[in-house]
Amino acid sequence: MKIIVLGGDGFCGWPTSLHLSNLNHEILILDNLSRRKIDIELGVTSLTPIKSIYERLDAWKEITGKKILFENCDISKQYNKLLSIIKEYSPDAIIHFAEQRAAPYSMKGSSGKRYTVNNNLNATNNLLAAVVESKRDIHIVHLGTMGVYGYSTAGMKIPEGYLSVKVTNDEGRDIIQDILYPPNPGSIYHLTKTQDALMFAFYNSNDGIRITDLHQGVVWGTQTDETSLDERLINRFDYDGDYGTVLNRFLMQSVINHPLTVHGTGGQTRAFIHIKDTVKCIEIALSNPPKNNEKVKIFNQMTETHSIKDLAKKIDQISGVGIDFIKNPRKEDDENELYVENKCFLNLGLDPITLSDGLLFEIQDIAKKYSDNCDPSKIHCVSYWTEENKPN
Ligand SMILES: NC(=O)c1ccc[n+]([C@@H]2O[C@H](COP(=O)([O-])OP(=O)(O)OC[C@H]3O[C@@H](n4cnc5c(N)ncnc54)[C@H](O)[C@@H]3O)[C@@H](O)[C@H]2O)c1
């Protein structure tokens, strides 16, 4: 398959590009390297020493003999460039990772909010409009988030994207409809993902674009089989308060003897997936595209749920660094239950990697190896949802 990977220099996009290249797909990465610029803006670096995109691609070619193409393109702004690349390259599929993905960064005052909305919504709309204008038959695979469903106890198992509702009409007849699960975003970042979902529904019904939207859980881990082949291919490892995902943050904190920073009571339950399963799920989604005229396929891309408190306890047991319960910078429920349907991927053959001590130790080893790169002053989240969420 010929595949364009939008955002292929990022945490999920880079290992996915390598994995698909290894499977002999032809890959073209489009990325504006904005994530690396945000590192500079925040004065933080990936814990792992990531190489420039050019060194990464040269190393991949040297090690495997496989060539991945790269083009620097801001898909939220350079519409004509995006369109001509799509027309010329004529891909079978486009994977869309190219969005600002940190909820805390999106809540960093008006600049974070405006940047995230402008970047994410224009990126998605430009992609969809360009696919229509190109007149090519392209399967779009988008990385969405479990956060579109919201993190309040639903009292039911969260379905995969659509909710079946029954309404009694004026004649007393029951009408059953499948509607998009009611969006309930908890940050501006999540808000953009809920709006992406509406754009997908519109372009799918209006233009017949074939789309798979993957509602992904929080990703943990860092290396995949391909990124482990050589240090120059290493994946990013974010540990800071804005971009670090919770489990990786805890593992990093545990190796530098920093108490684990739990927000609020830690009673928040979240869905998780290991980075190796992320790349596997995308491979599965590409091999199972929607048919013509099929509505947007929505899969919950997660393998397990845990409360933050239980994760912290588990890591405290293996490290003994202690737990620091700090005032929650987010406006969210103190506690929630989360039951999630994930049959779609399981039925298509996903064999989930779940939290095991072995894997936790493996990630701790990486964190230990590069712990000198950690700036402890960047560990705490300093983006606050409201004035009331600021520390006293
Ligand atoms: N990491 C997670 O835990 C997680 C969880 C759920 C969903 N997701 C989703 O997966 C996707 C990828 O996440 P990630 O963790 O790899 O993020 P990331 O920030 O590491 O990677 C995103 C990449 O997209 C690029 N990019 C952003 N805006 C762009 C634009 N306008 N034009 C071109 N390139 C642009 C960035 O430079 C970066 O390389 C995101 O859409 C995110 O919402 C991630």
Ligand as a Chemical Component Dictionary entry (heavy atoms), coordinates in Angstrom:
data_LIG
# 
_chem_comp.id                   LIG 
_chem_comp.type                 NON-POLYMER 
_chem_comp.pdbx_formal_charge   0 
_chem_comp.three_letter_code    LIG 
# 
loop_
_chem_comp_atom.comp_id 
_chem_comp_atom.atom_id 
_chem_comp_atom.alt_atom_id 
_chem_comp_atom.type_symbol 
_chem_comp_atom.charge 
_chem_comp_atom.model_Cartn_x 
_chem_comp_atom.model_Cartn_y 
_chem_comp_atom.model_Cartn_z 
_chem_comp_atom.pdbx_ordinal 
LIG N1  N1  N 0  0.010  9.977  22.905 1  
LIG C1  C1  C 0  -1.147 9.582  23.395 2  
LIG O1  O1  O 0  -1.237 9.090  24.539 3  
LIG C2  C2  C 0  -2.396 9.697  22.578 4  
LIG C3  C3  C 0  -3.591 9.210  23.125 5  
LIG C4  C4  C 0  -4.774 9.317  22.387 6  
LIG C5  C5  C 0  -4.753 9.895  21.130 7  
LIG N2  N2  N 1  -3.576 10.363 20.617 8  
LIG C6  C6  C 0  -3.629 11.004 19.290 9  
LIG O2  O2  O 0  -2.654 10.471 18.445 10 
LIG C7  C7  C 0  -2.141 11.504 17.587 11 
LIG C8  C8  C 0  -0.629 11.487 17.683 12 
LIG O3  O3  O 0  -0.240 11.718 19.037 13 
LIG P1  P1  P 0  1.280  11.742 19.466 14 
LIG O4  O4  O 0  1.333  11.356 20.886 15 
LIG O5  O5  O -1 2.084  11.031 18.465 16 
LIG O6  O6  O 0  1.558  13.310 19.360 17 
LIG P2  P2  P 0  2.900  14.078 18.948 18 
LIG O7  O7  O 0  2.705  15.500 19.332 19 
LIG O8  O8  O 0  4.096  13.359 19.455 20 
LIG O9  O9  O 0  2.898  13.938 17.347 21 
LIG C9  C9  C 0  2.093  14.734 16.512 22 
LIG C10 C10 C 0  2.928  15.057 15.287 23 
LIG O10 O10 O 0  2.139  15.861 14.397 24 
LIG C11 C11 C 0  2.895  16.956 13.946 25 
LIG N3  N3  N 0  1.941  18.053 13.655 26 
LIG C12 C12 C 0  1.117  18.697 14.508 27 
LIG N4  N4  N 0  0.406  19.635 13.834 28 
LIG C13 C13 C 0  0.784  19.554 12.534 29 
LIG C14 C14 C 0  0.419  20.257 11.369 30 
LIG N5  N5  N 0  -0.458 21.265 11.395 31 
LIG N6  N6  N 0  0.996  19.913 10.182 32 
LIG C15 C15 C 0  1.909  18.905 10.133 33 
LIG N7  N7  N 0  2.314  18.216 11.215 34 
LIG C16 C16 C 0  1.750  18.546 12.404 35 
LIG C17 C17 C 0  3.850  17.276 15.093 36 
LIG O11 O11 O 0  5.008  17.973 14.654 37 
LIG C18 C18 C 0  4.177  15.874 15.627 38 
LIG O12 O12 O 0  5.307  15.325 15.002 39 
LIG C19 C19 C 0  -2.754 12.801 18.050 40 
LIG O13 O13 O 0  -3.764 13.224 17.179 41 
LIG C20 C20 C 0  -3.325 12.478 19.403 42 
LIG O14 O14 O 0  -4.474 13.231 19.662 43 
LIG C21 C21 C 0  -2.403 10.281 21.304 44 
# 
loop_
_chem_comp_bond.comp_id 
_chem_comp_bond.atom_id_1 
_chem_comp_bond.atom_id_2 
_chem_comp_bond.value_order 
_chem_comp_bond.pdbx_ordinal 
LIG N1  C1  SING 1  
LIG C1  O1  DOUB 2  
LIG C1  C2  SING 3  
LIG C2  C3  SING 4  
LIG C2  C21 DOUB 5  
LIG C3  C4  DOUB 6  
LIG C4  C5  SING 7  
LIG C5  N2  DOUB 8  
LIG N2  C6  SING 9  
LIG N2  C21 SING 10 
LIG C6  O2  SING 11 
LIG C6  C20 SING 12 
LIG O2  C7  SING 13 
LIG C7  C8  SING 14 
LIG C7  C19 SING 15 
LIG C8  O3  SING 16 
LIG O3  P1  SING 17 
LIG P1  O4  DOUB 18 
LIG P1  O5  SING 19 
LIG P1  O6  SING 20 
LIG O6  P2  SING 21 
LIG P2  O7  DOUB 22 
LIG P2  O8  SING 23 
LIG P2  O9  SING 24 
LIG O9  C9  SING 25 
LIG C9  C10 SING 26 
LIG C10 O10 SING 27 
LIG C10 C18 SING 28 
LIG O10 C11 SING 29 
LIG C11 N3  SING 30 
LIG C11 C17 SING 31 
LIG N3  C12 SING 32 
LIG N3  C16 SING 33 
LIG C12 N4  DOUB 34 
LIG N4  C13 SING 35 
LIG C13 C14 SING 36 
LIG C13 C16 DOUB 37 
LIG C14 N5  SING 38 
LIG C14 N6  DOUB 39 
LIG N6  C15 SING 40 
LIG C15 N7  DOUB 41 
LIG N7  C16 SING 42 
LIG C17 O11 SING 43 
LIG C17 C18 SING 44 
LIG C18 O12 SING 45 
LIG C19 O13 SING 46 
LIG C19 C20 SING 47 
LIG C20 O14 SING 48 
# 
